[in-house]
Amino acid sequence: MIRRLTFAAGITALMLLLAEVAAVPRLIYVTKPVTTILIGLITWAAGPGDPRYRHRILVGLMASLAGDIFLMLPGGWFVPGLVCFLAAHLAYIAAFVSGRRALAEWRPLIPFAGFGVGYLALLWSGLGDLRLPVATYVAAIVTMAWQAHARAMEGRRGARLAAIGSVFFVASDALLAWNRFRQPFPWAGPAITLTYVAAQWLIARSVDMTESAVIPIG
């Protein structure tokens, strides 16, 4: 089932990329939410594991789906979309800290916090009235990536996939922010889409191997 869902998500993601390249809005409006729905179904179909982790990842994907829809709408729907993705990251944080102490591992925070602060400084002059919402969002995604990597360092099953996915998520949002607030660039749409879909798929696949137990490493 997961293979078939992954294949279907791959097809819709490819169609989405082609629609981005060819600038076909109607096809984007269909393929983007469908891709996220299929990734959600991958999470739903995953093998037995920590139920809290699965449910929280599903909540994150549902919030992401709402964010996808808001960000596609014409007009001033950016802030509602940002709020939805903020909720998604909070759900992912809750998943990544399930069954472990959130503050037990600080080392992964340093590079992500440094990147977040530096990137926010680069964007600051172009943010205008969105400075506070964007700064709040940056804090959330930095925390999400930190906790994903902290979980992976503890050797938990599936955590490495989620950690890699968190990096793709940071990259996708960094590209989106640069294109929107700093300087539009060619191929922004496909680049943002590719990294975003990879992020969500990796996080979803981490559910299939998640267990409450810790794998001994070394």
C-alpha positions as CSV (number, residue, x, y, z in Angstrom):
1,M,0.0,0.0,0.0
2,I,2.7,2.5,1.0
3,R,4.6,1.8,-2.3
4,R,1.5,2.5,-4.3
5,L,0.7,5.6,-2.4
6,T,4.4,6.7,-2.8
7,F,4.2,6.1,-6.5
8,A,1.0,8.1,-6.8
9,A,2.5,10.9,-4.8
10,G,5.5,10.8,-7.0
11,I,3.3,11.2,-10.1
12,T,1.3,14.1,-8.7
13,A,4.5,15.7,-7.5
14,L,6.0,15.4,-11.0
15,M,2.9,16.9,-12.5
16,L,3.1,19.7,-9.9
17,L,6.7,20.4,-10.9
18,L,5.8,20.5,-14.6
19,A,2.9,22.8,-13.8
20,E,5.3,25.1,-11.9
21,V,7.7,25.2,-14.8
22,A,5.0,25.7,-17.4
23,A,3.1,28.2,-15.1
24,V,-0.2,26.4,-15.3
25,P,-2.1,27.6,-12.2
26,R,-5.1,25.3,-12.5
27,L,-2.9,22.2,-12.5
28,I,-1.0,23.6,-9.5
29,Y,-4.3,24.1,-7.6
30,V,-5.1,20.4,-8.1
31,T,-1.8,18.6,-7.8
32,K,-0.3,20.4,-4.8
33,P,-3.1,19.6,-2.3
34,V,-3.5,16.1,-3.8
35,T,0.2,15.4,-3.3
36,T,0.0,16.5,0.4
37,I,-3.1,14.3,0.8
38,L,-1.3,11.3,-0.6
39,I,1.6,11.9,1.7
40,G,-0.9,12.0,4.6
41,L,-2.3,8.6,3.5
42,I,1.3,7.3,3.5
43,T,1.5,8.3,7.2
44,W,-1.9,6.7,7.9
45,A,-0.9,3.4,6.2
46,A,2.4,3.2,8.0
47,G,3.3,0.2,10.2
48,P,2.6,0.0,13.9
49,G,4.7,2.2,16.1
50,D,4.3,5.1,18.6
51,P,0.7,6.2,18.1
52,R,1.4,9.7,19.5
53,Y,4.1,10.2,16.9
54,R,1.8,9.1,14.0
55,H,-1.1,11.2,15.1
56,R,1.0,14.3,15.6
57,I,2.6,13.9,12.2
58,L,-0.9,13.6,10.7
59,V,-2.0,16.8,12.4
60,G,1.1,18.5,10.9
61,L,0.2,17.3,7.4
62,M,-3.4,18.4,7.7
63,A,-2.2,21.8,8.9
64,S,0.2,21.8,5.9
65,L,-2.6,21.0,3.5
66,A,-4.6,24.0,4.8
67,G,-1.4,26.1,4.4
68,D,-1.0,24.8,0.8
69,I,-4.5,26.0,0.0
70,F,-4.1,29.4,1.5
71,L,-0.8,30.1,-0.1
72,M,-2.2,29.2,-3.6
73,L,-5.2,31.5,-3.3
74,P,-4.9,34.9,-5.0
75,G,-4.9,37.9,-2.8
76,G,-3.8,38.5,0.8
77,W,-3.8,34.9,2.2
78,F,-0.1,34.7,3.1
79,V,-0.6,35.3,6.8
80,P,-3.3,32.6,7.2
81,G,-1.0,30.2,5.3
82,L,1.9,31.1,7.5
83,V,-0.3,30.4,10.6
84,C,-1.2,27.0,9.2
85,F,2.4,26.1,8.6
86,L,3.3,27.4,12.1
87,A,0.7,25.0,13.5
88,A,2.2,22.2,11.3
89,H,5.7,22.8,12.8
90,L,4.2,22.8,16.3
91,A,2.6,19.4,15.6
92,Y,5.9,18.1,14.2
93,I,7.8,19.4,17.3
94,A,5.3,17.6,19.5
95,A,5.9,14.4,17.5
96,F,9.7,14.7,17.7
97,V,9.7,15.2,21.5
98,S,7.2,12.4,22.2
99,G,8.8,9.8,24.5
100,R,11.9,11.8,25.2
101,R,13.2,14.9,27.0
102,A,13.0,17.9,24.7
103,L,15.9,19.7,26.3
104,A,18.2,16.6,26.6
105,E,20.3,17.4,23.5
106,W,21.2,21.1,22.8
107,R,24.0,20.7,20.2
108,P,21.7,20.6,17.0
109,L,20.1,23.9,18.1
110,I,23.3,25.9,17.5
111,P,23.6,25.6,13.7
112,F,19.9,26.0,13.1
113,A,19.5,28.9,15.4
114,G,22.6,30.6,13.8
115,F,21.1,30.1,10.4
116,G,17.7,31.3,11.4
117,V,19.0,34.5,13.0
118,G,21.3,35.3,10.1
119,Y,18.7,34.6,7.5
120,L,16.1,36.7,9.3
121,A,18.6,39.5,9.5
122,L,19.0,39.3,5.7
123,L,15.2,39.4,5.2
124,W,14.4,42.0,7.9
125,S,14.3,45.2,5.8
126,G,11.9,43.6,3.3
127,L,9.4,42.1,5.8
128,G,7.6,45.3,6.8
129,D,4.5,44.5,8.9
130,L,5.3,40.8,8.7
131,R,8.4,41.0,10.9
132,L,6.8,39.6,14.0
133,P,4.9,36.8,12.2
134,V,7.9,35.7,10.2
135,A,10.2,35.9,13.2
136,T,7.8,33.7,15.1
137,Y,7.7,31.2,12.2
138,V,11.5,31.1,12.0
139,A,11.7,30.3,15.7
140,A,9.2,27.5,15.2
141,I,10.9,25.9,12.2
142,V,14.3,26.2,13.9
143,T,12.9,24.4,16.9
144,M,11.4,21.8,14.6
145,A,14.7,21.0,12.9
146,W,16.5,21.1,16.3
147,Q,14.2,18.5,17.8
148,A,14.2,16.3,14.7
149,H,18.0,16.1,14.8
150,A,18.0,15.7,18.6
151,R,15.7,12.7,18.2
152,A,18.0,11.3,15.5
153,M,21.0,11.6,17.7
154,E,19.3,9.5,20.3
155,G,19.0,6.7,17.7
156,R,15.3,6.5,17.5
157,R,13.8,4.5,14.6
158,G,12.9,6.7,11.6
159,A,14.4,9.8,13.2
160,R,17.1,10.1,10.6
161,L,14.5,10.4,7.8
162,A,12.7,13.1,9.8
163,A,15.9,14.9,10.5
164,I,16.8,15.0,6.7
165,G,13.2,16.1,6.0
166,S,13.5,19.0,8.5
167,V,16.6,20.2,6.5
168,F,14.6,20.1,3.3
169,F,11.8,22.0,5.0
170,V,14.2,24.7,6.2
171,A,15.6,24.9,2.6
172,S,12.1,25.2,1.1
173,D,11.0,27.9,3.4
174,A,14.3,29.8,2.9
175,L,13.8,29.7,-0.8
176,L,10.2,30.9,-0.5
177,A,11.2,33.7,1.8
178,W,14.0,34.9,-0.4
179,N,11.8,34.9,-3.5
180,R,9.0,36.7,-1.7
181,F,10.8,39.2,0.5
182,R,14.3,39.7,-0.9
183,Q,14.7,39.0,-4.6
184,P,12.5,36.9,-7.0
185,F,14.6,34.4,-8.9
186,P,14.1,32.0,-11.8
187,W,12.9,28.5,-11.0
188,A,11.7,29.5,-7.6
189,G,8.5,27.6,-7.9
190,P,10.0,24.2,-8.9
191,A,12.8,24.6,-6.3
192,I,10.4,25.4,-3.5
193,T,8.1,22.6,-4.5
194,L,10.8,19.9,-4.9
195,T,12.3,20.6,-1.4
196,Y,8.9,20.9,0.2
197,V,7.5,17.6,-1.2
198,A,10.8,15.9,-0.2
199,A,10.5,17.3,3.3
200,Q,6.9,16.1,3.8
201,W,7.5,12.7,2.3
202,L,10.6,12.0,4.5
203,I,8.8,13.1,7.6
204,A,5.8,10.9,6.7
205,R,8.0,7.9,6.0
206,S,9.7,8.3,9.4
207,V,6.4,7.2,10.9
208,D,6.7,3.7,9.4
209,M,9.8,2.9,11.4
210,T,9.0,4.8,14.6
211,E,8.9,2.8,17.8
212,S,9.0,3.8,21.4
213,A,12.2,1.9,21.9
214,V,15.7,3.4,21.2
215,I,18.1,1.7,18.9
216,P,21.5,1.3,20.4
217,I,24.1,3.0,18.2
218,G,27.8,2.5,18.1
